[in-house]
Structures are given as structure tokens and as C-alpha cells.
Amino acid sequence: MSVDRRKLIIEAASKSFSLFGYKATTMEQVAKLANVGKGTIYTFFTNKEELFEEILQELIKHVQRIAQETILARDSFHDNMHRFLYTVLEFRREHDLMIRMTNEITEMGTPAAKEGIRKVESAVLALLSMKIKEAIERGDLRPCDPERTAFAMFRMYLAFVLEWEVTHPPLEKEEIANLFDLYFVEGLAAR
């Protein structure tokens, strides 16, 4: 029974953070949405920060599942990285909590929202860095700093998927893949 309540609390908190943002979410709101007493929340979580951290860990697990589903051993480094990055950034663009955190950072500069986005992005960068290192070891990429390269790849995708369309017509998925080829695959290809 307590596992069900914990799950209800997490779902309610995720909904509240998605609707109202980190700053405006209260334990009272979460309790009301979960249809439990506020004291029940404190049975499982010490405070709002701990509850938010639990939800962030679920987002990171989701990113890891995206990696498992999109990075396939039979496909090239390029195809895998393009598919993974595009899918992760589509998730970021469409997931209610990710949208809310991004908006809250822009509108209010909320430190917890900034830290939340940073943690999710760090998980993406760690996965990318690991895959880049593996590609270097296989000879698919020429030697480079995996961490810096992961950062550059992710930022390029972030810019073209989420930011470019603010002042330009949106790019098609294939156009982004071509830019990825130009800047990274051809630039890092083993010679």
C-alpha cells in the first residue's frame, strides 16, 4: 500500500512541477493532487527538494531508456548519435516538466530549475562522451576529447532543434543530420 502512495505522490508532484513550476509548487498542492495528507508526503520525502530530485532521477532514467532504444550496435556512429540527440531534444521540447523548467529559468532564473536542467543535460553528455570514447577506440573517430566533443555535439543539436526556429524557419530532421555530418562526422572521421 505505501508503494502505491509513494507513486501517487511522485506523479502528483511531477504534475504540480509541470503545471506551476518549481518555485510555485508547494507540498500542500502535491498533497491535494495526490489526495493524501501532507504528513504522508513527509513519510517518503523530507522536503520539496528531495521530491524534486526523485522526479529528476526519473527524467534521467528516461534519457537512458532513449539511449537504449536509439543507439543500436548495427548502426553507424553518425546514425546513432543523430537519432539519440534528436530524440532527446524532442523529448525536452515536448515533456511538460522540461518545458516548465526551461520557461522558469528564462522567466525567473529559478536555481532549482537551472540545476534540474543541468542534471538532465549532464546525463546526456555522459552518455554521449562514453559513445564517443567507444567510437575512438574502434577507430571510427579520430582521437579527440570525448567530453568536449559531446558538449559541442549536444549544444549544436540544442541550438538547431530548439533555438534556431526562434528567428528562422525550423530545420527538418534531415537538414540537422546533414549539419551534423558536416561539422562532426566529416570533421572527426578517422583519416
Secondary structure, DSSP 8 states (H G I E B T S, - for coil): -HHHHHHHHHHHHHHHHHHHHHHH--HHHHHHHHTS-HHHHHHH-SSHHHHHHHHHHHHHHHHHHHHHHH--TTS-HHHHHHHHHHHHHHHHHH-HHHHHHHHHHHHH--HHHHHHHHHHHHHHHHHHHHHHHHHHHHTSB-S--HHHHHHHHHHHHHIIIIIGGGTS----HHHHHHHHIIIIIHHHB--
